[in-house]
Amino acid sequence: MSERREMTDHADTRSAAEIAAGAWRLLLDGGHDLIDTETVRAAHAWPRLRQLFPLVSHGVMYFSSRTGMPAVHVGGQVHPRGADGRYRVAGPKGVGTLDRAETLDQAFALVAGNLPDECGPAVLGGAGQV
């Protein structure tokens, strides 16, 4: 069996929880230009967010209820501090503004509070996959 096939087989056997935890570890370890670790640590402190798949783009942190692509955006997005010194918290997919927050803890409280009641731990696959 080729090394490529073995890697694929291994990836296919990982659980959604393992995949999400790996994504969190990558972000928490820092050493990249994706997002500052202070933001990631603040999000990780929230148990409901910690069970989701974390995503970042241009310093914005958001969450998916699925481990694959396309993502299923849930809760909302936390944008970096603006000119007013506050964090903008947008709805899922960046639609609208839920509020502005003074602290990262307040920002992620808004995101966690905006999660659907039935939103549980991330599951395997992307949007539209069973």
N, C-alpha and C positions, 0 to 999 in steps of 0.2 A: 504494500500500500504506500502511496506517495506521502511525503510530509504534508503536502497541501491538503490531501484528503483527511489525514489524521487530525489536522488542525480544525477542519470543518466538522468532523465527527465530534471532536471535543466541544466545539462551540455549540453544536446542536444539543448536547446533553446538559449544558449549564442551565440553571433555573433562572427565572426572571429576577428573583431576589439577588442571585449572585451577579448577574449582569448589572443591575442597578447599583449594587454595592461597589462593583468595580468602577463604574462611572463616578460615583461619589468619591472613591479613593483618589482617582486621577485628579479631580478638581481640588480636593482637600490637600493633596501633596504639593500643589502649586508648581512653581518652576516652569510656568507657561504664561503666555500673554492673553489667555482666554478671558479670565476674570480674576479679580482680587480674592485672595483666600478669606479675607474678613467677611465678604459677602457670602461665600460658600459656607463658612462656619455658622453664620447666622441662620441660614436656611436649614442646615443640617440639624440644628438644635430643635427643630419642630418635627416631632415624630410622624405626623401625617405627611409632611413633605419628604422626609427621609425615606419613606417607603416607595416614593415615586422615582421615575427616571429623570435625573437632572439634565438640563440642556442649557447651553450658554451661546450667546452670539453678541459680539460688539459690546461686551460688558454687561449685557442684559441676562438675567437668570430667569428661567422658566421651567416648566415641568410637564412630563408626559405620563399618562396612565399606561403606556405601552413601551416596551424596550426597543422596538424597531421603528423604521421609517415607512411611511410618513407618521410623524408623531401625532398623538392625540393630546392636544394642549388642554391642561386643566388648571384651575385656580387663578392664574394670572402671571404677570411678569414684573420683576423688580428691575427698574432702570437705575443707572448710577446717579449720584447726586447731581442735581441740576444747578443752574445759576443761583437759585433761591436757597441752596443748601439742603434741600429735601430730596427724598427718593420718590420718583413717580412710580406708582403701582398701576399697571395697565391690566385690562382683562385678558383672558386667554387669547392667544394670537396677537396680542398687542392692541386689541380693539377697545377703544374708550379708555377712560381713566377711572379707576376705582377710587383713588384718593392719592394724596401726597403724604409721606411719612417723614417724621423727624429722624427716626432711627431705623436701622436695618431690622431690629426686632419687631418694631411696629409694622414695617413694610411686609415682612413675611407672615405676621399675624393676619394681615389683610388677605394675603394669598391663601393661607390655610383656611381662613374663614369663608373664602369664596369657593372652596372645593365642593363639588356635589356630595350630598350625603352618602351616596352609594360608592363613592370613589375609594377604592381600597388599594392594596399594594399593586405595583405595576405588574402587568402580565406580558408574556412573550408576544412578539410580532408588532406590526404596525397597524395603522388605521385600516379598517376593512378586512383585516385578517382574523380568522377564527382561532 
